[in-house]
Amino acid sequence: MGDVISFEKARAKQRRPPDPLVDPAFVTAWEAIFEALELVETIQLPRTERARELLLRGLGVMLEREQRRLGQCAK
């Protein structure tokens, strides 16, 4: 005779949040980008504005990626 599988248990396993909730690589990159942003805001050079734009774009991409990752795990 086979094992009985509970639908509730199967669904609970599918909905588990990622482990850990936030990817450690995401946190490391986030901290480095914020440190760079702080330097860019402090040191005003002719190319600083472009560097700031690139850093903010990078932050946006990282945030979207992390939100997608967490959204996939919530389904």
FIMARKE-354385 format. One record per atom (N, C-alpha, C): residue number from 1; atom name; x, y, z. Coordinates in steps of 0.02 Angstrom, whole numbers, plus 50000, padded with zeros to 5 digits. Example, Ala and Ser with C-alpha at 12.3 -4.5 7.8 and 13.67 -1.06 7.14 Angstrom:
BEGIN
[site 1 'N' [50660 49716 50390]],
[site 1 'CA' [50615 49775 50390]],
[site 1 'C' [50660 49835 50390]],
[site 2 'N' [50642 49888 50354]],
[site 2 'CA' [50684 49947 50357]],
[site 2 'C' [50645 50002 50394]],
This chain:
BEGIN
[site 1 'N' [50042 49941 50000]],
[site 1 'CA' [50000 50000 50000]],
[site 1 'C' [50044 50062 50000]],
[site 2 'N' [50024 50115 49964]],
[site 2 'CA' [50064 50176 49958]],
[site 2 'C' [50053 50224 50015]],
[site 3 'N' [50094 50275 50016]],
[site 3 'CA' [50089 50327 50067]],
[site 3 'C' [50035 50377 50048]],
[site 4 'N' [50001 50403 50098]],
[site 4 'CA' [49950 50454 50087]],
[site 4 'C' [49985 50522 50092]],
[site 5 'N' [49974 50564 50043]],
[site 5 'CA' [50005 50630 50041]],
[site 5 'C' [49953 50683 50054]],
[site 6 'N' [49966 50725 50103]],
[site 6 'CA' [49921 50779 50120]],
[site 6 'C' [49932 50838 50072]],
[site 7 'N' [49877 50863 50043]],
[site 7 'CA' [49884 50921 49999]],
[site 7 'C' [49909 50982 50037]],
[site 8 'N' [49888 50989 50099]],
[site 8 'CA' [49910 51046 50140]],
[site 8 'C' [49986 51045 50149]],
[site 9 'N' [50013 50986 50164]],
[site 9 'CA' [50086 50981 50173]],
[site 9 'C' [50123 50995 50108]],
[site 10 'N' [50096 50970 50053]],
[site 10 'CA' [50128 50980 49988]],
[site 10 'C' [50127 51055 49970]],
[site 11 'N' [50072 51089 49982]],
[site 11 'CA' [50067 51161 49967]],
[site 11 'C' [50114 51201 50013]],
[site 12 'N' [50118 51182 50076]],
[site 12 'CA' [50161 51217 50123]],
[site 12 'C' [50234 51213 50101]],
[site 13 'N' [50254 51155 50076]],
[site 13 'CA' [50323 51147 50052]],
[site 13 'C' [50337 51192 49992]],
[site 14 'N' [50288 51200 49949]],
[site 14 'CA' [50297 51242 49889]],
[site 14 'C' [50302 51316 49907]],
[site 15 'N' [50269 51337 49960]],
[site 15 'CA' [50266 51408 49979]],
[site 15 'C' [50322 51428 50026]],
[site 16 'N' [50367 51384 50042]],
[site 16 'CA' [50420 51402 50089]],
[site 16 'C' [50460 51460 50062]],
[site 17 'N' [50476 51509 50105]],
[site 17 'CA' [50518 51565 50084]],
[site 17 'C' [50589 51539 50071]],
[site 18 'N' [50625 51576 50030]],
[site 18 'CA' [50694 51556 50016]],
[site 18 'C' [50735 51555 50080]],
[site 19 'N' [50786 51516 50080]],
[site 19 'CA' [50829 51511 50139]],
[site 19 'C' [50898 51534 50121]],
[site 20 'N' [50924 51587 50146]],
[site 20 'CA' [50893 51636 50190]],
[site 20 'C' [50847 51682 50150]],
[site 21 'N' [50807 51721 50186]],
[site 21 'CA' [50759 51765 50153]],
[site 21 'C' [50792 51814 50105]],
[site 22 'N' [50849 51839 50123]],
[site 22 'CA' [50886 51885 50079]],
[site 22 'C' [50953 51852 50062]],
[site 23 'N' [50967 51850 49997]],
[site 23 'CA' [51029 51821 49973]],
[site 23 'C' [51088 51860 50001]],
[site 24 'N' [51136 51826 50033]],
[site 24 'CA' [51194 51861 50062]],
[site 24 'C' [51234 51900 50009]],
[site 25 'N' [51237 51876 49948]],
[site 25 'CA' [51272 51912 49895]],
[site 25 'C' [51237 51978 49880]],
[site 26 'N' [51171 51978 49885]],
[site 26 'CA' [51132 52039 49874]],
[site 26 'C' [51150 52091 49928]],
[site 27 'N' [51155 52070 49990]],
[site 27 'CA' [51172 52115 50045]],
[site 27 'C' [51242 52143 50035]],
[site 28 'N' [51289 52100 50017]],
[site 28 'CA' [51358 52122 50007]],
[site 28 'C' [51363 52174 49951]],
[site 29 'N' [51329 52160 49895]],
[site 29 'CA' [51330 52207 49839]],
[site 29 'C' [51295 52272 49857]],
[site 30 'N' [51239 52267 49892]],
[site 30 'CA' [51200 52325 49913]],
[site 30 'C' [51243 52372 49956]],
[site 31 'N' [51279 52343 50004]],
[site 31 'CA' [51321 52383 50049]],
[site 31 'C' [51377 52418 50010]],
[site 32 'N' [51408 52382 49963]],
[site 32 'CA' [51462 52411 49923]],
[site 32 'C' [51436 52469 49880]],
[site 33 'N' [51378 52460 49850]],
[site 33 'CA' [51350 52513 49808]],
[site 33 'C' [51331 52574 49850]],
[site 34 'N' [51304 52563 49909]],
[site 34 'CA' [51288 52621 49951]],
[site 34 'C' [51351 52657 49974]],
[site 35 'N' [51404 52621 49987]],
[site 35 'CA' [51467 52653 50005]],
[site 35 'C' [51492 52695 49947]],
[site 36 'N' [51488 52667 49886]],
[site 36 'CA' [51509 52705 49827]],
[site 36 'C' [51465 52767 49817]],
[site 37 'N' [51400 52760 49828]],
[site 37 'CA' [51355 52817 49822]],
[site 37 'C' [51373 52872 49871]],
[site 38 'N' [51392 52852 49931]],
[site 38 'CA' [51411 52901 49981]],
[site 38 'C' [51473 52940 49958]],
[site 39 'N' [51521 52904 49929]],
[site 39 'CA' [51581 52938 49903]],
[site 39 'C' [51564 52985 49845]],
[site 40 'N' [51521 52962 49801]],
[site 40 'CA' [51501 53002 49743]],
[site 40 'C' [51465 53065 49766]],
[site 41 'N' [51423 53059 49817]],
[site 41 'CA' [51387 53117 49843]],
[site 41 'C' [51435 53166 49877]],
[site 42 'N' [51488 53140 49908]],
[site 42 'CA' [51535 53182 49946]],
[site 42 'C' [51585 53217 49901]],
[site 43 'N' [51611 53180 49852]],
[site 43 'CA' [51663 53207 49808]],
[site 43 'C' [51632 53230 49743]],
[site 44 'N' [51629 53295 49733]],
[site 44 'CA' [51598 53323 49674]],
[site 44 'C' [51651 53333 49619]],
[site 45 'N' [51648 53291 49569]],
[site 45 'CA' [51693 53296 49511]],
[site 45 'C' [51649 53300 49448]],
[site 46 'N' [51678 53319 49391]],
[site 46 'CA' [51638 53325 49330]],
[site 46 'C' [51601 53260 49311]],
[site 47 'N' [51629 53203 49323]],
[site 47 'CA' [51596 53140 49304]],
[site 47 'C' [51557 53108 49361]],
[site 48 'N' [51552 53141 49416]],
[site 48 'CA' [51517 53114 49474]],
[site 48 'C' [51444 53100 49460]],
[site 49 'N' [51411 53145 49424]],
[site 49 'CA' [51339 53136 49410]],
[site 49 'C' [51327 53072 49370]],
[site 50 'N' [51370 53059 49321]],
[site 50 'CA' [51362 52998 49281]],
[site 50 'C' [51373 52936 49325]],
[site 51 'N' [51423 52938 49369]],
[site 51 'CA' [51436 52882 49414]],
[site 51 'C' [51376 52870 49460]],
[site 52 'N' [51346 52924 49483]],
[site 52 'CA' [51288 52919 49527]],
[site 52 'C' [51229 52886 49490]],
[site 53 'N' [51218 52907 49428]],
[site 53 'CA' [51164 52877 49387]],
[site 53 'C' [51175 52802 49378]],
[site 54 'N' [51237 52783 49363]],
[site 54 'CA' [51252 52712 49353]],
[site 54 'C' [51242 52672 49417]],
[site 55 'N' [51263 52700 49473]],
[site 55 'CA' [51253 52666 49537]],
[site 55 'C' [51179 52657 49553]],
[site 56 'N' [51140 52709 49541]],
[site 56 'CA' [51068 52704 49554]],
[site 56 'C' [51035 52654 49507]],
[site 57 'N' [51057 52652 49445]],
[site 57 'CA' [51030 52602 49398]],
[site 57 'C' [51047 52532 49421]],
[site 58 'N' [51108 52522 49445]],
[site 58 'CA' [51128 52457 49471]],
[site 58 'C' [51087 52436 49531]],
[site 59 'N' [51073 52484 49575]],
[site 59 'CA' [51030 52470 49633]],
[site 59 'C' [50960 52449 49610]],
[site 60 'N' [50934 52483 49560]],
[site 60 'CA' [50868 52466 49534]],
[site 60 'C' [50865 52396 49506]],
[site 61 'N' [50916 52376 49469]],
[site 61 'CA' [50919 52309 49440]],
[site 61 'C' [50923 52257 49496]],
[site 62 'N' [50965 52269 49545]],
[site 62 'CA' [50972 52222 49600]],
[site 62 'C' [50906 52214 49638]],
[site 63 'N' [50873 52269 49651]],
[site 63 'CA' [50810 52267 49688]],
[site 63 'C' [50756 52229 49649]],
[site 64 'N' [50751 52242 49584]],
[site 64 'CA' [50703 52205 49543]],
[site 64 'C' [50717 52131 49544]],
[site 65 'N' [50780 52113 49538]],
[site 65 'CA' [50799 52042 49538]],
[site 65 'C' [50780 52008 49604]],
[site 66 'N' [50794 52042 49659]],
[site 66 'CA' [50778 52014 49725]],
[site 66 'C' [50703 52009 49735]],
[site 67 'N' [50666 52058 49711]],
[site 67 'CA' [50593 52055 49717]],
[site 67 'C' [50564 51997 49676]],
[site 68 'N' [50591 51986 49616]],
[site 68 'CA' [50569 51929 49575]],
[site 68 'C' [50584 51864 49610]],
[site 69 'N' [50644 51859 49640]],
[site 69 'CA' [50664 51798 49674]],
[site 69 'C' [50616 51783 49732]],
[site 70 'N' [50602 51834 49771]],
[site 70 'CA' [50557 51825 49827]],
[site 70 'C' [50486 51812 49804]],
[site 71 'N' [50465 51842 49748]],
[site 71 'CA' [50398 51831 49721]],
[site 71 'C' [50389 51761 49696]],
[site 72 'N' [50440 51732 49666]],
[site 72 'CA' [50436 51663 49640]],
[site 72 'C' [50429 51614 49698]],
[site 73 'N' [50460 51629 49753]],
[site 73 'CA' [50457 51584 49810]],
[site 73 'C' [50389 51589 49845]],
[site 74 'N' [50355 51645 49838]],
[site 74 'CA' [50291 51655 49871]],
[site 74 'C' [50234 51620 49834]],
[site 75 'N' [50245 51604 49771]],
[site 75 'CA' [50191 51572 49731]],
[site 75 'C' [50180 51501 49751]],
